[in-house]
Amino acid sequence: MEVCFKPDQIRYVPGETLQTPELLAAALEGATGWLVGREEVSEAVLSRLSSVPKVIAKYGVGLDNVDLQACAKRNIKLAWEAGVNREAVAEHTLGLMLAVCRRIGISSRYLAQGEWRKNGGCSLSGRKVGIIGLGHIGKHLAELLKAFNCSLAYCDIVPQETWALGRGITRLDFTALLSWAEVLSFHVPLTPLTYHMLNFSNFEKTRPGVYIFNTSRGSVIDQEALKSYLRNGHVAGAGLDVFENEPLRDKALFSLENVVLTPHTAGNSQEAIMAMGQAAILGLQKVLG
């Protein structure tokens, strides 16, 4: 990809210097384009600018840190490519499933401590897997899981019947999916509707011995509830790449042996990083170039 911006047109500001709306607005003053990572695109920031950017390009696929309404009322264009890291996140999710179900993670930890424990866990093959959110990532995960002869069902506020039925994937409502699935995998954006969608009440609706995986956003699952059900054995294991507070400092979660935790790296394969960067730059070029 050929980049049309000259070095003197680019202003890089380290993320650690942008901790307040005032500092972020000061860094953005006069900019015609904004390539956004995890910083907040908020009314508090945009209202402080004498002139707003023409375009905001999002690095990555999550938009939970972008106030879309604040951008729209200022006619700021949003450059965003959905699903650009779908393969990386789906692969990582599958890796977590295998690591948890087959006890690869905990076996490695025991071996490093000099303990030879021969417990190979249970197979992923043939299990009932419920996918919450059948978007780009959910669909790619479903394709990967077919090789394991898993029975698949999904729930999504956007019907995906044409795609799903052609692949033998059943649509269930969320409550029905909770009681049906032996494995639950979350692939939804963080919105008021999805915040703590798996909470104490909904954990009670899941099957005993269920496995939980989340590579979407941490607050989709009530972390305190998850720890409680991991401790009492109702949840057999969990694989998490995202957490309610990041970086993760929850020692109680670290201490559980039936979890595999990764530091929000599901979408960060070398290939995905390049693809997300290129998509964001191309989005800027389309508007400003």
PyMOL commands that set and color helices and strands:
alter all, ss='L'
color gray80, all
select helices_A, chain A and resi 7-9+15-17+21-28+43-46+68-72+86-101+104-112+136-146+161-165+174-180+200-203+218-220+223-231+251-254+270-288
alter helices_A, ss='H'
color red, helices_A
select strands_A, chain A and resi 33-36+55-58+77-79+128-132+151-155+170-171+183-186+210-214+235-240+259-261
alter strands_A, ss='S'
color yellow, strands_A
deselect
rebuild
show_as cartoon
